[in-house]
């Protein structure tokens, strides 16, 4: 809902037909969001999509019994809010103070219609999002250790591409993403630490000491 306030600030100047990323940066409007601020709500019109400039974002649903299921985490450079239908299927919130580029869906659709390169790039982004959703679905049928190991490997690759990572999300966020309780997540992290698979310098900073062991757990 907040994104609707940027309609008049979105650029209307012609956009060169080079790449989807460059076009998004030109036609989008940057907007700040405070920690836990809603970016859009479930079932709201999907008139915009979004790109994280800084900070982190989560998408989620609140289930009928009041539990929260997080669908995905989005980090700087990630595009989110792409929908196949007219409405958003999840809600989105800033995990930490974030700056998000808000892009009018119709502008990118029109650009893709006249530029095949942009259309292919948009399809590729959609494909990556589908693959990520499928990986998440498969993760939810694994054991707690397998789920946590898979999550740590994913975040290490996405955030830093190395063996030490500062997680922007809380353990409750991780639990709601993995379909576990926060107690199970904390206990599993402690088990992995005792096995010298990871180290936990702080509650958010995690060192991957044995990627091979994590991969074996996640396979």
NORJO-V467614 format. One line per field, one symbol per residue. burial: # if it has 16 or more other C-alpha atoms within 10 Angstrom, else .. A space follows every 10 residues. Layout:
BEGIN
burial: ???
END
This chain:
BEGIN
burial: ..#......# ........## ..##.##### ###...#### ##...##### ########## #......### ######.### ###...#### ########## #####.##.. ##..#.###. .#..##..#. .....#..#. .#.####### ###.##.... ..###.##.. ########## .#..##.##. .##...###. .....####. #.##..##.
END
